[in-house]
Amino acid sequence: MASMENTDENPALSLALELVEQTGLHLFLTGKAGTGKTTFLKEVCRRAAKRMIVLAPTGIAAINAGGSTLHSFFQLPFGLYLPGYHRQNKFRIGKEKIRLMRSLDLIVIDEVSMLRADILDQVSGILQRYRGNNRPFGGVQLLMIGDLQQLAPIVRDEEWEEMKAHYNSPYFFDSRALKEAGFACVELTRIYRQSDAAFIELLEKIRRRSLDKDSWDLLASRYRPDFSPGDEEGYITLTTHNYQSDRINDAHIEALPGKDHVYEAEVNGNFPESSFPTWQTLRFRTGAQVMFVKNDSSSDHRYYNGKIGRVIRCENDKVWVESEGTEIEVMPESWENTRYAIDENTKEIKEETEGSFRQLPLRLAWAVTIHKSQGLTFDKVVIDAGRAFAHGQVYVALSRCRSLEGVVLRSPLTQEALIGDVRVDSFVSRVDLQVDAPRLEAAKTDYLFALYREQFDFSQMARCLNAVCELFSASLRNMYVRLYEDLQRARLDFEQNVYRVGERFAQEIQVLRTREEAYRNQRAVKAACYFSESLRTILQPLLPRLAVESDNRKVQETLLNRKNELRYLLNEKLHTLEVVCQNGWFSPLSYLRTRSELAAGNESGGISVSLKKKSDSGRENPKGGRKTSVVPDSGIVSESIVSNPALFEKLKAWRTEKYREEGRPAYMILSQKALAGIADAAPKTLQELLEVKGIGKQKAARYGAEILKIVNGGD
């Protein structure tokens, strides 16, 4: 399935795209192996206006999806998360990640069949906290992609003993937050990975665990117990257990020339052998095919769990691995065995380190387990799944291959190997895999008015302004008396003329659902223009004045954070309101795109709130044809502090014309700070222009002649 430009031939894909792009419903997209779930994910990433991230339960799945793991992104500690218990997290979530969480519209979770319900609930709690939103998942939409007939969550017996008092099953669909939120389901049925009808039918029977005699005979025809392919044939072996893949890898390394290099692990305390992340004794030779079994703990991020490479050199305590054209020096890493105990008095989950394991984060990789093959596609596989022990293993292994001819079974399959889970069967039997037209249209309308209310919701800005005022009242009022008084007046003015008016308009929005579109558009534009002008008048003049100093380091840091937050919130409101004024209606797509561009452009933390009365937002993009909006500049630029405002306005008008010509965001042409610097310096030569901050050689070469012409009074 190379592209999805035409979804008319696949109504399920079209429906799924509509649900993701035009509603706020959580969506579980499922389907058999090879039905295009991964391609759909790539298409959503390519075309969605929503601010989104892609996550997965495991390292391999995350890499395959082009994202990161849930544990990594949310800094989750390993172990249980139980409702009603408080668990201390030793990992700190950084400011940039918090800012990203607050800007999110959509989280994609790939291979969701492997996600535990308690982890999903923990994610919901983190999003609620950092987004200041008590709705499940902090109001962020989820797109969950996976097949419940494939690999299940990994839950140890002792963990399930604690979980079962709170959850009906460990699967994601029994998450409390997800049940509260509700979700739609869409099933993809058209198979793209395999084209052989007989193989497709066989896979479906395995999926349903209902093989007939012909199916068993077909599987038996692929049974070749003595098959031993050479490296040049391109076969990879999939096994159910680590020891099986270990045996295959040992045989391959014995066939390599050269001497062995042996690396012994350092094991301390209680660290069961069954939990070793790699062998206690590693044996490598030059040319050995290896896989990393841990993410790089250094800041270089040179490797990740599942990355494949070949050993090119060995020394006493390290090896060098070549992967994807890069040579990586690999040093030992450490793992800890942590026991989690529940304190019934404090309701806390305590972590106790019982042991550690230190070894090179590598293992041989001519063969891998079925679990590590999830999401991959092969042309030729040797499958050793006769000892399948978990739900979905046989189906995953066989469905990794494009054709039955590429499959070799090293061990015979029996009915006992086709393991299922009655909890999954129960969920599948009761879930509604159809989203009819009335439900879709209702969801679209609900989403439209949810965004409508969000556009005119000023509660977050009010909280931030109140926090700034309270900080001044407690720590800065005596040092900055006039600024403190002006802040108090601004807070009162904002309360009366923005926040309260916004609350009243929110009530009117409910009534607008029953009115005709033309009237709704008229009210939206009128409200947008009113609030835009009010925000400029009340808040915009205050922001440059908040750049004050305090001898108290904590007060200084808190003020900086609050000021940046208020600046960002104000900038977001002004830009999105300006789009409504320019468009002449409230458009969910324009609103989402504008917010996404603002979030993407705010890398430095500095936000411009100096918008012209007639913004560039909403103008036609001469290259793309669709409406877009200008991404903000970094830093605050006020015309009142530019020494040559007339020249500054001419430069801004020139930048607007360049934006129309090139179809690029204005900030990518020149930032407002650079324009202000040019207006102040009034350079006469190219060399003088290069001395202006924000003007590099490329900018000067591209725009220098035009800028100098404007500065020197040319038309």
Solvent accessible surface area in square Angstrom, and as a share of the most:
residue,aa,sasa,rsa
1,M,64,0.29
2,A,111,0.86
3,S,67,0.43
4,M,6,0.02
5,E,155,0.69
6,N,91,0.47
7,T,23,0.14
8,D,123,0.64
9,E,124,0.56
10,N,11,0.06
11,P,100,0.63
12,A,23,0.18
13,L,4,0.02
14,S,34,0.22
15,L,36,0.18
16,A,0,0.00
17,L,7,0.04
18,E,44,0.20
19,L,0,0.00
20,V,0,0.00
21,E,41,0.18
22,Q,82,0.36
23,T,0,0.00
24,G,36,0.34
25,L,49,0.24
26,H,18,0.08
27,L,1,0.00
28,F,4,0.02
29,L,0,0.00
30,T,11,0.06
31,G,0,0.00
32,K,41,0.17
33,A,4,0.03
34,G,11,0.11
35,T,0,0.00
36,G,10,0.10
37,K,26,0.11
38,T,64,0.37
39,T,31,0.18
40,F,0,0.00
41,L,2,0.01
42,K,130,0.55
43,E,16,0.07
44,V,0,0.00
45,C,64,0.38
46,R,166,0.61
47,R,95,0.35
48,A,21,0.16
49,A,15,0.12
50,K,9,0.04
51,R,57,0.21
52,M,38,0.17
53,I,24,0.12
54,V,19,0.11
55,L,2,0.01
56,A,0,0.00
57,P,21,0.13
58,T,38,0.22
59,G,14,0.14
60,I,22,0.11
61,A,1,0.01
62,A,1,0.01
63,I,67,0.34
64,N,51,0.26
65,A,15,0.12
66,G,69,0.66
67,G,25,0.24
68,S,42,0.27
69,T,20,0.11
70,L,1,0.00
71,H,34,0.15
72,S,50,0.32
73,F,15,0.06
74,F,0,0.00
75,Q,50,0.22
76,L,4,0.02
77,P,3,0.02
78,F,137,0.57
79,G,11,0.10
80,L,11,0.05
81,Y,51,0.19
82,L,2,0.01
83,P,23,0.15
84,G,64,0.62
85,Y,35,0.13
86,H,126,0.56
87,R,31,0.11
88,Q,150,0.66
89,N,55,0.28
90,K,138,0.58
91,F,85,0.36
92,R,183,0.67
93,I,16,0.08
94,G,30,0.28
95,K,109,0.46
96,E,98,0.44
97,K,55,0.23
98,I,30,0.15
99,R,50,0.18
100,L,37,0.18
101,M,0,0.00
102,R,108,0.40
103,S,16,0.10
104,L,2,0.01
105,D,17,0.09
106,L,0,0.00
107,I,1,0.00
108,V,0,0.00
109,I,1,0.00
110,D,11,0.06
111,E,24,0.11
112,V,0,0.00
113,S,0,0.00
114,M,13,0.06
115,L,4,0.02
116,R,28,0.10
117,A,0,0.00
118,D,0,0.00
119,I,9,0.04
120,L,0,0.00
121,D,13,0.07
122,Q,15,0.07
123,V,1,0.01
124,S,4,0.02
125,G,29,0.28
126,I,23,0.12
127,L,0,0.00
128,Q,52,0.23
129,R,179,0.65
130,Y,35,0.13
131,R,52,0.19
132,G,58,0.55
133,N,41,0.21
134,N,137,0.70
135,R,146,0.53
136,P,20,0.13
137,F,0,0.00
138,G,0,0.00
139,G,25,0.24
140,V,1,0.00
141,Q,7,0.03
142,L,0,0.00
143,L,0,0.00
144,M,0,0.00
145,I,1,0.01
146,G,2,0.02
147,D,3,0.02
148,L,6,0.03
149,Q,23,0.10
150,Q,8,0.04
151,L,4,0.02
152,A,23,0.18
153,P,15,0.09
154,I,120,0.61
155,V,34,0.19
156,R,111,0.41
157,D,121,0.63
158,E,104,0.47
159,E,16,0.07
160,W,60,0.21
161,E,104,0.47
162,E,75,0.34
163,M,0,0.00
164,K,104,0.44
165,A,86,0.67
166,H,47,0.21
167,Y,7,0.03
168,N,115,0.59
169,S,1,0.01
170,P,10,0.06
171,Y,1,0.01
172,F,0,0.00
173,F,8,0.03
174,D,7,0.04
175,S,0,0.00
176,R,122,0.45
177,A,11,0.09
178,L,0,0.00
179,K,103,0.44
180,E,131,0.59
181,A,41,0.32
182,G,31,0.30
183,F,40,0.17
184,A,1,0.00
185,C,2,0.01
186,V,4,0.02
187,E,51,0.23
188,L,1,0.00
189,T,87,0.50
190,R,118,0.43
191,I,31,0.16
192,Y,57,0.22
193,R,50,0.18
194,Q,3,0.01
195,S,112,0.73
196,D,50,0.26
197,A,78,0.61
198,A,52,0.40
199,F,0,0.00
200,I,42,0.21
201,E,97,0.43
202,L,4,0.02
203,L,8,0.04
204,E,33,0.15
205,K,31,0.13
206,I,5,0.02
207,R,30,0.11
208,R,134,0.49
209,R,66,0.24
210,S,55,0.36
211,L,20,0.10
212,D,64,0.33
213,K,150,0.63
214,D,108,0.56
215,S,7,0.04
216,W,63,0.22
217,D,72,0.37
218,L,60,0.30
219,L,4,0.02
220,A,65,0.50
221,S,71,0.46
222,R,51,0.19
223,Y,83,0.31
224,R,114,0.42
225,P,67,0.42
226,D,132,0.69
227,F,28,0.12
228,S,97,0.63
229,P,25,0.16
230,G,28,0.27
231,D,94,0.49
232,E,151,0.68
233,E,72,0.32
234,G,54,0.52
235,Y,51,0.19
236,I,36,0.18
237,T,8,0.05
238,L,0,0.00
239,T,0,0.00
240,T,6,0.03
241,H,56,0.25
242,N,80,0.41
243,Y,99,0.38
244,Q,7,0.03
245,S,2,0.01
246,D,23,0.12
247,R,149,0.54
248,I,27,0.14
249,N,0,0.00
250,D,57,0.30
251,A,65,0.50
252,H,52,0.23
253,I,1,0.00
254,E,97,0.43
255,A,86,0.67
256,L,38,0.19
257,P,110,0.69
258,G,60,0.58
259,K,150,0.64
260,D,53,0.28
261,H,44,0.20
262,V,83,0.48
263,Y,14,0.05
264,E,116,0.52
265,A,15,0.11
266,E,97,0.43
267,V,52,0.30
268,N,76,0.39
269,G,69,0.67
270,N,79,0.41
271,F,19,0.08
272,P,56,0.35
273,E,136,0.61
274,S,113,0.73
275,S,57,0.37
276,F,38,0.16
277,P,32,0.20
278,T,5,0.03
279,W,47,0.17
280,Q,82,0.36
281,T,60,0.35
282,L,0,0.00
283,R,58,0.21
284,F,0,0.00
285,R,30,0.11
286,T,81,0.47
287,G,23,0.22
288,A,0,0.00
289,Q,37,0.17
290,V,0,0.00
291,M,11,0.05
292,F,0,0.00
293,V,15,0.08
294,K,47,0.20
295,N,73,0.38
296,D,10,0.05
297,S,84,0.54
298,S,45,0.29
299,S,100,0.64
300,D,97,0.50
301,H,143,0.64
302,R,86,0.31
303,Y,7,0.03
304,Y,62,0.23
305,N,39,0.20
306,G,11,0.11
307,K,19,0.08
308,I,75,0.38
309,G,6,0.06
310,R,105,0.38
311,V,1,0.01
312,I,67,0.34
313,R,104,0.38
314,C,17,0.10
315,E,82,0.37
316,N,146,0.75
317,D,76,0.39
318,K,44,0.19
319,V,0,0.00
320,W,27,0.09
321,V,0,0.00
322,E,65,0.29
323,S,3,0.02
324,E,146,0.65
325,G,72,0.69
326,T,77,0.45
327,E,95,0.43
328,I,4,0.02
329,E,62,0.28
330,V,0,0.00
331,M,86,0.38
332,P,35,0.22
333,E,18,0.08
334,S,53,0.34
335,W,38,0.13
336,E,102,0.46
337,N,25,0.13
338,T,30,0.17
339,R,111,0.40
340,Y,51,0.20
341,A,27,0.21
342,I,42,0.21
343,D,30,0.15
344,E,111,0.50
345,N,145,0.74
346,T,74,0.43
347,K,84,0.36
348,E,75,0.34
349,I,7,0.04
350,K,95,0.40
351,E,60,0.27
352,E,70,0.32
353,T,84,0.49
354,E,61,0.27
355,G,6,0.05
356,S,30,0.19
357,F,0,0.00
358,R,105,0.38
359,Q,6,0.02
360,L,1,0.01
361,P,0,0.00
362,L,0,0.00
363,R,23,0.08
364,L,2,0.01
365,A,2,0.02
366,W,23,0.08
367,A,4,0.03
368,V,12,0.07
369,T,13,0.08
370,I,0,0.00
371,H,55,0.24
372,K,49,0.21
373,S,0,0.00
374,Q,2,0.01
375,G,30,0.29
376,L,57,0.28
377,T,50,0.29
378,F,35,0.15
379,D,92,0.48
380,K,81,0.34
381,V,0,0.00
382,V,0,0.00
383,I,1,0.01
384,D,11,0.06
385,A,0,0.00
386,G,26,0.25
387,R,158,0.58
388,A,13,0.10
389,F,121,0.50
390,A,36,0.28
391,H,13,0.06
392,G,8,0.07
393,Q,7,0.03
394,V,4,0.02
395,Y,8,0.03
396,V,0,0.00
397,A,0,0.00
398,L,0,0.00
399,S,0,0.00
400,R,4,0.01
401,C,0,0.00
402,R,118,0.43
403,S,35,0.23
404,L,10,0.05
405,E,117,0.53
406,G,7,0.07
407,V,0,0.00
408,V,1,0.01
409,L,2,0.01
410,R,54,0.20
411,S,22,0.14
412,P,72,0.45
413,L,18,0.09
414,T,64,0.37
415,Q,90,0.40
416,E,138,0.62
417,A,4,0.03
418,L,12,0.06
419,I,59,0.30
420,G,29,0.28
421,D,19,0.10
422,V,122,0.70
423,R,87,0.32
424,V,0,0.00
425,D,51,0.27
426,S,53,0.34
427,F,11,0.04
428,V,63,0.36
429,S,94,0.61
430,R,146,0.53
431,V,32,0.18
432,D,85,0.44
433,L,45,0.23
434,Q,134,0.60
435,V,13,0.07
436,D,85,0.44
437,A,70,0.54
438,P,97,0.61
439,R,91,0.33
440,L,15,0.08
441,E,95,0.43
442,A,54,0.42
443,A,10,0.08
444,K,41,0.18
445,T,53,0.31
446,D,72,0.37
447,Y,30,0.11
448,L,42,0.21
449,F,3,0.01
450,A,37,0.29
451,L,8,0.04
452,Y,6,0.02
453,R,86,0.32
454,E,68,0.30
455,Q,1,0.00
456,F,1,0.01
457,D,70,0.36
458,F,4,0.02
459,S,26,0.17
460,Q,67,0.30
461,M,3,0.02
462,A,11,0.08
463,R,136,0.50
464,C,4,0.02
465,L,1,0.00
466,N,50,0.26
467,A,23,0.18
468,V,0,0.00
469,C,0,0.00
470,E,104,0.47
471,L,25,0.13
472,F,0,0.00
473,S,41,0.26
474,A,87,0.67
475,S,55,0.35
476,L,1,0.01
477,R,107,0.39
478,N,136,0.70
479,M,115,0.51
480,Y,57,0.22
481,V,84,0.48
482,R,184,0.67
483,L,11,0.05
484,Y,31,0.12
485,E,79,0.35
486,D,24,0.13
487,L,1,0.00
488,Q,47,0.21
489,R,141,0.51
490,A,9,0.07
491,R,67,0.24
492,L,103,0.51
493,D,52,0.27
494,F,3,0.01
495,E,50,0.22
496,Q,99,0.44
497,N,59,0.30
498,V,0,0.00
499,Y,45,0.17
500,R,105,0.38
501,V,33,0.19
502,G,3,0.02
503,E,69,0.31
504,R,143,0.52
505,F,10,0.04
506,A,32,0.25
507,Q,131,0.58
508,E,50,0.22
509,I,0,0.00
510,Q,94,0.42
511,V,88,0.51
512,L,2,0.01
513,R,89,0.32
514,T,116,0.68
515,R,96,0.35
516,E,101,0.46
517,E,113,0.51
518,A,75,0.58
519,Y,60,0.23
520,R,44,0.16
521,N,40,0.20
522,Q,119,0.53
523,R,47,0.17
524,A,0,0.00
525,V,37,0.21
526,K,136,0.57
527,A,8,0.06
528,A,0,0.00
529,C,60,0.36
530,Y,89,0.34
531,F,2,0.01
532,S,7,0.05
533,E,79,0.35
534,S,14,0.09
535,L,0,0.00
536,R,34,0.13
537,T,89,0.52
538,I,17,0.09
539,L,1,0.00
540,Q,40,0.18
541,P,79,0.49
542,L,12,0.06
543,L,1,0.01
544,P,56,0.35
545,R,94,0.34
546,L,2,0.01
547,A,77,0.60
548,V,17,0.10
549,E,131,0.59
550,S,24,0.15
551,D,148,0.76
552,N,79,0.40
553,R,209,0.76
554,K,159,0.67
555,V,16,0.09
556,Q,58,0.26
557,E,87,0.39
558,T,45,0.26
559,L,3,0.02
560,L,86,0.43
561,N,58,0.30
562,R,89,0.33
563,K,25,0.11
564,N,41,0.21
565,E,40,0.18
566,L,3,0.02
567,R,26,0.10
568,Y,31,0.12
569,L,16,0.08
570,L,0,0.00
571,N,0,0.00
572,E,30,0.14
573,K,20,0.09
574,L,0,0.00
575,H,5,0.02
576,T,2,0.01
577,L,0,0.00
578,E,8,0.04
579,V,5,0.03
580,V,4,0.02
581,C,34,0.20
582,Q,55,0.24
583,N,11,0.06
584,G,33,0.32
585,W,102,0.36
586,F,15,0.06
587,S,19,0.12
588,P,38,0.24
589,L,89,0.44
590,S,20,0.13
591,Y,10,0.04
592,L,3,0.02
593,R,51,0.18
594,T,3,0.02
595,R,33,0.12
596,S,18,0.11
597,E,38,0.17
598,L,2,0.01
599,A,1,0.01
600,A,47,0.37
601,G,13,0.12
602,N,4,0.02
603,E,138,0.62
604,S,85,0.55
605,G,23,0.22
606,G,12,0.12
607,I,1,0.00
608,S,2,0.01
609,V,1,0.01
610,S,3,0.02
611,L,28,0.14
612,K,56,0.24
613,K,139,0.59
614,K,142,0.60
615,S,7,0.04
616,D,12,0.06
617,S,0,0.00
618,G,9,0.08
619,R,65,0.24
620,E,99,0.45
621,N,20,0.10
622,P,76,0.48
623,K,155,0.66
624,G,56,0.54
625,G,51,0.49
626,R,106,0.39
627,K,68,0.29
628,T,21,0.12
629,S,5,0.03
630,V,16,0.09
631,V,8,0.04
632,P,6,0.04
633,D,5,0.03
634,S,45,0.29
635,G,7,0.07
636,I,38,0.19
637,V,6,0.03
638,S,29,0.19
639,E,58,0.26
640,S,100,0.65
641,I,126,0.64
642,V,11,0.06
643,S,89,0.57
644,N,57,0.29
645,P,66,0.41
646,A,67,0.52
647,L,15,0.07
648,F,0,0.00
649,E,72,0.32
650,K,116,0.49
651,L,0,0.00
652,K,5,0.02
653,A,54,0.42
654,W,25,0.09
655,R,15,0.05
656,T,11,0.07
657,E,80,0.36
658,K,22,0.09
659,Y,2,0.01
660,R,84,0.31
661,E,108,0.48
662,E,26,0.12
663,G,17,0.16
664,R,61,0.22
665,P,38,0.24
666,A,0,0.00
667,Y,76,0.29
668,M,81,0.36
669,I,0,0.00
670,L,3,0.02
671,S,33,0.22
672,Q,10,0.05
673,K,113,0.48
674,A,2,0.01
675,L,0,0.00
676,A,14,0.11
677,G,23,0.22
678,I,0,0.00
679,A,2,0.01
680,D,76,0.39
681,A,63,0.49
682,A,33,0.25
683,P,3,0.02
684,K,121,0.51
685,T,67,0.39
686,L,86,0.43
687,Q,116,0.52
688,E,75,0.34
689,L,0,0.00
690,L,55,0.27
691,E,132,0.59
692,V,13,0.08
693,K,189,0.80
694,G,51,0.49
695,I,11,0.06
696,G,36,0.34
697,K,167,0.71
698,Q,159,0.71
699,K,61,0.26
700,A,5,0.04
701,A,88,0.68
702,R,141,0.51
703,Y,3,0.01
704,G,0,0.00
705,A,86,0.66
706,E,68,0.31
707,I,1,0.01
708,L,26,0.13
709,K,114,0.48
710,I,28,0.14
711,V,17,0.10
712,N,82,0.42
713,G,57,0.54
714,G,34,0.33
715,D,171,0.89
